[in-house]
Amino acid sequence: MVELETRELEYFVAVADELHFGRAATRLSIAQPALSKAIRRIETRLGVPLFLRSSRHVELTPAGEALQEHGRHALNAVAAAVRSARRAVDTEAHLRLVLKPGGDAGLLSGILAEYSHQPDARRVDILFSGPADRTDFLLDGRADVGLLYVPFDDLDGLDHETLHAEERVAIVPTAHRLAGLASVRMADLEGETLPRWKGVPGGDGTGPEVADVVQLLQMIKVSRMIGVLPRSLVEPLPPGLVGVPVSDAPPSRLVLAWNEQDRRPLLATFVAAALRVPPRMADMVGADVSGATLTS
């Protein structure tokens, strides 16, 4: 059986990411000749070329592309296993929750308040992520639990519970042809420019790339595009913009998600507390969130 050591896989992934041996060597803190020899040894052991090299250019072969995709997952799995083993015996471990800024549908304060009343509650560290990497945070162990939106976020490898379902709205400038309508259908949006989300492959967007909702709303305001989002992510809207319900768009669901391999009582207590919080509890009570810390 052909095997690669973890360190060798790290070397390969670094070169595959950078497509430059010098930058990859700097990233790994090793000498470039040593890195080049290591890659050649890997190719010899596997019996396939992983890179096409010239004096000015490095690119992945089809075999290299396959190894990059699966190799990254393998490294993440190893890192997650190490973190899980250490946390399993850490009786003082914090609970780390990841979400996008504003991506809690008004529920987070209520969830933290309900959880704080549990006898085994721990401190909750809040992590903010970009538009597409919350699943990675949960799979590689950087976070224990996350607030994700379905159908936008990938739930592969995760268990989850739905906390809130809501309609999706088309965000348009006040002078837009759709702004005065009580609702629209997806067919009414044909021909409109939609955003491309940074770090999110695929999608139907053809417009400029945006990194977050703030950037999206600014681009809509200057009539560069429109957006279709869960209502709670965009309200209250800034002046100059209108949200029009999209009647035939599938509802958006806010879910609490965690790695399907994680069976710790610590996590189960948090999930149970979150499920006891009704929608918009944070709007009705002054919840104490002093047990939470923010981490960027």
C-alpha positions as CSV (number, residue, x, y, z in Angstrom):
1,M,0.0,0.0,0.0
2,V,1.3,3.5,-1.0
3,E,1.5,5.8,2.0
4,L,2.3,9.5,2.5
5,E,3.5,10.9,5.8
6,T,1.6,13.9,7.1
7,R,4.6,16.1,6.7
8,E,5.0,15.1,3.0
9,L,1.3,15.9,2.4
10,E,1.8,19.3,4.0
11,Y,4.7,19.9,1.7
12,F,2.6,19.0,-1.4
13,V,-0.4,21.1,-0.4
14,A,1.8,24.1,0.3
15,V,3.3,23.9,-3.3
16,A,-0.2,23.2,-4.8
17,D,-1.6,26.3,-3.0
18,E,1.2,28.6,-3.9
19,L,2.2,27.1,-7.3
20,H,5.6,28.5,-6.5
21,F,8.4,26.5,-4.8
22,G,10.0,29.5,-3.3
23,R,6.8,30.9,-1.7
24,A,5.9,27.4,-0.5
25,A,9.3,26.9,1.1
26,T,9.0,30.2,2.9
27,R,5.5,29.3,4.1
28,L,6.9,25.9,5.4
29,S,10.1,27.5,6.8
30,I,12.3,25.0,5.0
31,A,15.0,25.4,2.2
32,Q,13.6,25.4,-1.4
33,P,16.0,22.6,-2.5
34,A,14.8,20.4,0.3
35,L,11.2,21.0,-0.7
36,S,11.9,20.3,-4.3
37,K,13.6,17.0,-3.4
38,A,10.6,16.1,-1.1
39,I,8.1,16.6,-3.9
40,R,10.2,14.5,-6.3
41,R,10.2,11.7,-3.8
42,I,6.4,11.9,-3.4
43,E,6.0,11.7,-7.2
44,T,8.3,8.8,-7.4
45,R,6.5,6.9,-4.7
46,L,3.1,7.6,-6.2
47,G,4.3,6.8,-9.7
48,V,2.6,9.9,-11.2
49,P,3.7,13.5,-11.9
50,L,1.9,16.0,-9.6
51,F,3.3,19.2,-11.1
52,L,4.3,20.5,-14.6
53,R,7.4,22.7,-14.1
54,S,9.2,25.2,-16.2
55,S,11.7,27.9,-15.3
56,R,8.8,30.4,-14.9
57,H,5.7,28.4,-14.2
58,V,4.4,25.6,-12.0
59,E,0.9,24.1,-12.5
60,L,-0.9,21.0,-11.2
61,T,-1.4,17.9,-13.3
62,P,-4.8,16.1,-13.1
63,A,-3.2,13.8,-10.5
64,G,-2.0,16.8,-8.6
65,E,-5.5,18.4,-8.6
66,A,-7.0,15.2,-7.2
67,L,-4.3,14.9,-4.5
68,Q,-4.7,18.6,-3.5
69,E,-8.5,18.2,-2.9
70,H,-8.3,15.0,-0.9
71,G,-5.0,15.9,0.7
72,R,-6.4,19.1,2.2
73,H,-9.3,17.1,3.7
74,A,-6.9,14.6,5.1
75,L,-4.8,17.3,6.8
76,N,-7.9,18.9,8.2
77,A,-9.0,15.5,9.5
78,V,-5.7,15.0,11.3
79,A,-5.7,18.5,12.8
80,A,-9.3,17.9,13.9
81,A,-8.4,14.6,15.5
82,V,-5.6,16.2,17.4
83,R,-7.8,19.0,18.7
84,S,-10.5,16.6,19.7
85,A,-8.1,14.4,21.6
86,R,-6.8,17.3,23.5
87,R,-10.2,18.8,24.2
88,A,-11.6,15.5,25.3
89,V,-9.5,15.7,28.5
90,D,-9.7,19.5,29.0
91,T,-12.2,20.1,31.7
92,E,-11.8,23.8,31.3
93,A,-12.3,24.0,27.5
94,H,-14.4,26.9,26.2
95,L,-17.1,26.4,23.7
96,R,-16.4,28.1,20.4
97,L,-19.3,29.2,18.2
98,V,-18.8,30.5,14.6
99,L,-21.1,32.7,12.6
100,K,-21.1,35.4,10.0
101,P,-21.5,38.9,11.3
102,G,-25.2,39.5,11.9
103,G,-26.0,35.9,11.0
104,D,-28.0,34.9,14.1
105,A,-31.6,36.1,13.2
106,G,-31.7,37.8,16.5
107,L,-31.3,34.6,18.5
108,L,-27.8,34.7,19.8
109,S,-28.4,36.7,23.0
110,G,-31.3,34.5,24.0
111,I,-29.2,31.3,23.3
112,L,-26.3,32.5,25.4
113,A,-28.6,33.5,28.2
114,E,-30.4,30.1,28.2
115,Y,-27.1,28.3,28.1
116,S,-25.6,30.3,30.9
117,H,-28.3,28.9,33.3
118,Q,-27.1,25.3,32.8
119,P,-25.0,23.9,35.7
120,D,-22.2,22.7,33.3
121,A,-22.1,25.8,31.1
122,R,-18.7,27.0,29.9
123,R,-17.5,30.3,28.5
124,V,-18.6,30.7,24.9
125,D,-16.1,32.3,22.5
126,I,-17.7,33.9,19.4
127,L,-15.8,33.5,16.1
128,F,-16.7,35.5,13.0
129,S,-16.0,34.0,9.6
130,G,-16.3,34.9,5.9
131,P,-19.2,34.0,3.7
132,A,-18.1,30.4,2.9
133,D,-15.9,28.9,5.6
134,R,-18.1,28.2,8.6
135,T,-18.3,24.5,7.6
136,D,-14.5,24.3,7.5
137,F,-14.3,25.8,11.0
138,L,-16.5,22.9,12.2
139,L,-14.9,20.1,10.3
140,D,-11.3,21.0,11.2
141,G,-12.0,21.8,14.9
142,R,-11.5,25.5,15.0
143,A,-15.1,25.8,16.2
144,D,-17.4,23.5,18.1
145,V,-20.7,24.7,16.9
146,G,-21.9,27.2,14.3
147,L,-24.9,29.1,13.0
148,L,-25.3,28.3,9.3
149,Y,-27.9,29.2,6.6
150,V,-29.5,26.6,4.4
151,P,-29.4,26.3,1.4
152,F,-26.3,28.5,1.3
153,D,-23.9,26.6,3.5
154,D,-22.6,23.1,3.1
155,L,-23.8,20.6,5.7
156,D,-21.7,17.6,4.6
157,G,-20.1,16.0,7.6
158,L,-22.3,18.0,10.0
159,D,-25.3,17.3,12.3
160,H,-27.7,20.2,12.7
161,E,-31.0,21.4,14.1
162,T,-33.2,24.1,12.6
163,L,-33.6,27.2,14.8
164,H,-35.5,29.5,12.5
165,A,-37.0,29.6,9.0
166,E,-37.7,32.8,7.1
167,E,-38.5,34.2,3.7
168,R,-36.0,35.5,1.3
169,V,-36.2,39.0,-0.1
170,A,-34.8,40.7,-3.2
171,I,-32.8,43.8,-2.2
172,V,-33.1,46.5,-4.8
173,P,-32.6,50.3,-4.9
174,T,-35.7,52.4,-4.3
175,A,-35.8,53.5,-7.9
176,H,-35.6,49.9,-9.2
177,R,-38.4,48.6,-11.4
178,L,-39.3,46.0,-8.7
179,A,-39.2,48.3,-5.7
180,G,-42.9,49.1,-5.5
181,L,-44.2,45.6,-5.8
182,A,-45.7,43.7,-2.8
183,S,-43.8,40.5,-3.9
184,V,-41.9,39.1,-6.9
185,R,-41.2,35.6,-8.3
186,M,-37.8,34.3,-9.3
187,A,-38.7,34.7,-13.0
188,D,-39.1,38.4,-12.4
189,L,-35.3,38.5,-11.5
190,E,-34.2,37.2,-14.9
191,G,-31.7,39.4,-16.5
192,E,-30.7,41.0,-13.2
193,T,-27.0,41.1,-12.1
194,L,-26.4,39.0,-8.9
195,P,-23.2,39.0,-6.8
196,R,-20.4,36.5,-6.8
197,W,-19.4,35.7,-3.2
198,K,-15.7,35.7,-2.4
199,G,-14.5,32.2,-1.6
200,V,-17.7,30.5,-2.8
201,P,-17.3,28.5,-6.0
202,G,-20.1,28.2,-8.5
203,G,-23.4,30.0,-8.0
204,D,-25.5,32.0,-10.4
205,G,-23.8,35.4,-9.8
206,T,-22.4,37.3,-12.8
207,G,-21.7,40.6,-11.0
208,P,-18.7,41.9,-9.1
209,E,-17.3,39.8,-6.3
210,V,-18.4,40.8,-2.7
211,A,-17.0,39.6,0.6
212,D,-19.9,40.3,2.9
213,V,-23.4,41.7,3.2
214,V,-22.1,45.2,3.9
215,Q,-20.2,45.3,0.5
216,L,-23.3,43.8,-1.2
217,L,-25.6,46.5,0.1
218,Q,-23.2,49.2,-1.0
219,M,-23.1,47.8,-4.5
220,I,-26.9,47.5,-4.7
221,K,-27.2,51.1,-3.5
222,V,-25.2,52.3,-6.5
223,S,-27.2,50.1,-8.9
224,R,-24.4,47.6,-9.7
225,M,-26.5,44.5,-8.8
226,I,-29.3,43.2,-6.7
227,G,-29.3,40.5,-4.0
228,V,-31.6,37.8,-2.7
229,L,-31.0,37.1,1.0
230,P,-32.7,35.9,4.2
231,R,-34.7,38.9,5.6
232,S,-32.9,38.8,9.0
233,L,-29.5,39.3,7.4
234,V,-30.4,42.7,5.9
235,E,-33.0,44.3,8.1
236,P,-33.1,47.1,9.0
237,L,-32.1,48.1,5.5
238,P,-30.1,51.4,5.0
239,P,-31.9,54.3,3.3
240,G,-32.2,53.9,-0.5
241,L,-32.8,50.2,-0.5
242,V,-36.0,48.1,-0.4
243,G,-36.6,44.5,0.4
244,V,-39.2,42.7,-1.8
245,P,-40.4,39.2,-0.8
246,V,-39.6,36.5,-3.3
247,S,-42.7,34.4,-3.2
248,D,-41.4,31.2,-4.8
249,A,-37.9,31.2,-3.4
250,P,-37.3,28.3,-1.0
251,P,-37.3,29.5,2.6
252,S,-34.0,30.1,4.3
253,R,-33.3,28.1,7.4
254,L,-30.9,29.2,10.2
255,V,-29.4,26.0,11.7
256,L,-27.2,25.2,14.6
257,A,-24.6,22.8,13.2
258,W,-21.7,20.8,14.6
259,N,-19.3,18.1,13.5
260,E,-21.2,14.8,13.3
261,Q,-18.3,13.0,15.1
262,D,-18.6,15.3,18.2
263,R,-20.6,13.6,20.9
264,R,-19.4,15.5,24.0
265,P,-21.9,16.3,26.7
266,L,-20.6,19.9,26.6
267,L,-21.9,20.3,23.1
268,A,-25.2,18.5,23.8
269,T,-26.0,20.9,26.6
270,F,-25.5,23.9,24.3
271,V,-27.6,22.4,21.5
272,A,-30.4,21.6,24.0
273,A,-30.3,25.1,25.4
274,A,-30.5,26.7,21.9
275,L,-33.5,24.6,21.0
276,R,-35.4,26.0,24.0
277,V,-35.1,29.6,22.7
278,P,-38.0,30.8,20.7
279,P,-37.4,33.0,17.6
280,R,-36.5,36.6,18.4
281,M,-36.2,36.0,22.1
282,A,-33.3,38.5,22.1
283,D,-35.7,41.2,21.0
284,M,-38.0,40.5,24.0
285,V,-35.6,40.1,26.9
286,G,-32.4,41.8,28.0
287,A,-30.2,38.7,27.9
288,D,-27.0,38.6,29.9
289,V,-24.2,37.8,27.4
290,S,-21.3,38.5,29.8
291,G,-20.1,34.9,29.5
292,A,-19.3,35.3,25.8
293,T,-16.1,36.6,24.3
294,L,-15.5,37.8,20.7
295,T,-12.7,36.5,18.6
296,S,-11.9,37.6,15.1
